[in-house]
Every structure is written in structure tokens, then in C-alpha cells.
Amino acid sequence: MASKRDLKKFIRNTCGALASEIILAKVAFPVVDGKKVYDIVTKVAALQSSTISKVSVNFDKALRDFAEKAEYNKERRAYYRTAYDNLLSDFDKAVDEIIKEMNSALPEEVRQTLKEAAAE
């Protein structure tokens, strides 16, 4: 990601898309269990909130007084790269779990209808 702002937008957009998909499925197919939809939307909101709160990480600025500038910048970049890679990895795993829950919330007849619509 180019910046914290872009990363936060990505997280918000992804979580918003997940929540809207399951809500649209509930509206389009009333046989979908409303309790499962509510639980999934709640998990999506919690994922968004917890992930965005983890975006702001700080590298120890006191180290720049003791190290030369090039070395400090190199270590800082590596720290942020590792932190954001771990954040995105955890986010992707949580999104995969939510998608599996979304798929399991859809009854078999709804899945067949969606497969037939996609085949056309």
C-alpha cells in the first residue's frame, strides 16, 4: 500500500463489499437465515474495526539518534513492511473465513440458482 490512508480505504471497501453481498443475498432470497446474516455482518464490522486500529504502528524514533540515517531508514522500512505484510495476511485469513461462512449461510437451492445464473 502506498499509504495508511490507502490501506484503510482498502480495508473499509473490502469489508463494505462483504457486508453488502450477504445483505443483498438475504434481500434477494428470503430463505437465507436472518440470524446467520446478522452474525456475519457483525463479524465483518468487528474485523474492519480491529484491522483499522492495527494500521497505525510506530517504529521507535529514539533509535535514529544512535544510528546513521541510511541504516535507520533501512530498518524502519523493513519494520513497516513486515508489520503491514502481517496485517494484510491476518486480514486475508479472516476474510476467507467470513466468505466460507457466507457460503454456508446460503441454502443449497440458492447456490444452485446462483450457479445457473452465472453459467448463462
Rosetta blueprint (number, residue, H / E / L):
1 M L
2 A L
3 S L
4 K H
5 R H
6 D H
7 L H
8 K H
9 K H
10 F H
11 I H
12 R H
13 N H
14 T H
15 C H
16 G H
17 A H
18 L H
19 A H
20 S H
21 E H
22 I H
23 I H
24 L H
25 A H
26 K H
27 V H
28 A H
29 F L
30 P L
31 V L
32 V L
33 D L
34 G H
35 K H
36 K H
37 V H
38 Y H
39 D H
40 I H
41 V H
42 T H
43 K H
44 V H
45 A H
46 A H
47 L H
48 Q H
49 S H
50 S H
51 T H
52 I H
53 S H
54 K L
55 V L
56 S L
57 V L
58 N L
59 F L
60 D L
61 K H
62 A H
63 L H
64 R H
65 D H
66 F L
67 A L
68 E L
69 K H
70 A H
71 E H
72 Y H
73 N H
74 K H
75 E H
76 R H
77 R H
78 A H
79 Y H
80 Y H
81 R H
82 T H
83 A H
84 Y H
85 D H
86 N H
87 L H
88 L H
89 S H
90 D H
91 F H
92 D H
93 K H
94 A H
95 V H
96 D H
97 E H
98 I H
99 I H
100 K H
101 E H
102 M H
103 N H
104 S H
105 A H
106 L L
107 P L
108 E H
109 E H
110 V H
111 R H
112 Q H
113 T H
114 L H
115 K H
116 E H
117 A H
118 A H
119 A H
120 E L
